[in-house]
Amino acid sequence: MTGGTCSAASSSRTATIRDLLGAALFAESDTDVCVYHGVPLYGIYRDGGSALWVGKAMRERWPDRVALYGPVQSPGSRMRWTSSSR
């Protein structure tokens, strides 16, 4: 999901990642609520490592069970922004 477009493949990928994390957290453990924190590690991972769009998809699916912490750009860093992280 980059460049402001959302194809069927990226939508399917979002749902798959969201559902895998949700199943691991909510169905396979005693977790009632989670906090997803986007971590901008763009120098290491193409999507930042812990892309905020995954947390947003989880919050849309489980609004009462998922809280979000957004990534913060530290002074002097060169964060690469995509449409899903704005």
N, C-alpha and C positions, 0 to 999 in steps of 0.2 A: 504494500500500500504506500507507494511513494509517488510523487509528482501530481498528487491531487486526483488520481484515478483509482477506481475500485473495480477490478475485474472479478469474474466469477471465481477464478483460481485464487486470488488473494482473499476474497470473502470466505472461501472454503478453508483456506489455511488459517485465517483468523478464528473461525469457528472450531477447527480441530485443536489448535493450541489452547484456546479458551476452555474447551470441554475436557481436554486432557488434564490441565491444571485444576479445573474445578472438580473433576472426579477424584484426583489424588488428594485434594484438600478437604472436600466436603463429604465425599462418599466413602473414602478409604481411610479416613482418620477421624479423630474427635474434634476437628476444627469447626467452630461455628462461624467465625468471622476472620477475614484475613486483611492485611494491609499490603497492597502491591506498590512497590517503589521502583519507578523507572530509574535506571542507572545509565548515564550516558558514557559508555566506553567505546566511542566510535573509532578510536585508534586501534582497537583490538577486534571488535565485532562490527559487521556491516550494519546491523540494525541497532547497535548501541548496547547489546548484551541483554538488556532487560527492557525491551521496547515498551514505551508507554501505551501504544495501541493495544497491546495484549491486556494490560490492566483495564483500559477503557472497555474492551469487549467483555471482560469478566464482570465489570461493574454494571454494564447494560444487562447482562444475563442474570446476575444476582445482586440487585441494587441494595438490599439490606444486609448483605454479607461481605461486600468488598469495599474497602476504602482505598483511596489513591494518594500517593505522594508523588508529585511531579519532579522530574529532574531539574537541576539548577546548573546553569553554566557558571563556572568559577571564573574570576577575573583572569585574563590572560590566556584562557583556553580557546580553542577553535572548534566549537561544536558544529557539526553538520546538521542542519535542520531539514526535516522532511515535512510533508504536509500533515502527517499523522502525529508529529511531535509539537506542533504549534498550538 
